[in-house]
Amino acid sequence: MVNLFYKLLNIILFVSLVLAKRKKKDDCNTIKTYLEEVLELDSADIINECTINSYGSVTNLNIYDYYNSLNEEDIIKLINYKRIKYLEIEKCEFDEKHINLLKKHRRLNTLYLDSNNDHKIGKDTLSGFKNLKKIILDNISISQDNIDEIGTLPKLSNVKLNFSNVTDSIDFKAIKENRRITTLEILHINAGVLNENFFEGFKYIKRFVLAWMDLTQDNINDIANLIRLREITFFECKNFDKIDLGPLRKFKYLTVFKVIGREYEPTPIMEIPEVVYSFNRLKKLKSHF
């Protein structure tokens, strides 16, 4: 019996030593090795961020292919990690095949797609992401199909549109009617100009961010009807000296109000807008003019 015990103990010690000598898994190192040893590229030029969990699986990945060094096969190898939660694909010539591959990644909750020259995303590409919570489209020529598909995503709560093109004919009804989408961020889309009815009907939005936009009085009037808003941010938007913020007094539940002026504003606002004093539930005020 004693001999059996020592034999088992020796086996356990042997297995422990073997496991200890095994190289710990690190997906980020695997990616770096592939880029540098197989493709002979500088990984620092392509990987802006790579984070692993305690098991060595990549969870956050930011690919930035400024020099168009990656082909289709390379991109697939880089993004095909099933434990990714946050993925940024910047300046890559991605296509529908790459995006459809990501639908198998059940842990993916944030997807950032950034292209060159108003890239178009085809029909049925943005549907089917069952666990996605945030989508960011940057430098994309947004279509009606894109908007309709975004509106069907069951767990999506945040939509961010950056420097993209959205024609006046695009109907945001699918997003407006999705109760889960409560954050909308608009950053300089359509070169900063939106039609007067753009903000109508976003009745479930609680957090609004507007950056580098040419605001009009009609825009402000429409925003004022979004009475569920809890937070609103204006970042380096034009025309604050020409518009009346008075209609925003309708906000009964606003807790955060931020106005960040442009660095070289020719006619800067010199004091806190009077409308701020009507926000009875305000908890955070940030202003920089």
KARARA-V297876 format. One line per field, one symbol per residue. ss: DSSP state (a for helix, b for strand, c for the rest). phi: phi as a letter, one per 30 degrees, with the letter a starting at -180 (. if undefined). A space follows every 10 residues. Layout:
BEGIN
ss: ???
phi: ???
END
This chain:
BEGIN
ss: caaaaaaaaa aaaaaaaaaa acccccaaaa aaaaaaaacc ccaaacbbbb bbcccccbbb bbbbcccccc caaaaaaaac cccccbbbbb cccccaaaaa aacccccccb bbbbbbbbbb cccccccccc cccbbbbbbb bccaaaaaaa cccccccbbb bbccbccccc ccaaaacccc ccbbbbbcaa aacccccccc ccccccbbbb bccbccaaaa aaaccccccc bbbbbccbcc ccccaaaaaa cccccbbbbb cccccccccc cccaaaaacc cccbbbbbc
phi: .ddddddddd dddddddddd dddddadddd ddddddcdch cddddccdab bccdciddcb bbcbcdchdc ceddddddcd bdcdcbbccc hcddbddddd edddddcdcb bccbbchhec cddidcdidd cdcbbbcbhc ddcddeddde dcddcdbbcb cchccbdddd cdedddcddd dcbbccbhdh hjcbddcedd iddcdcbbbb bhccdbdded ddddddddec bbbcchddid dcccdeeddd dccdcbbbbc dddcddbddc bdeeeedcdd cdcbbbbbc
END
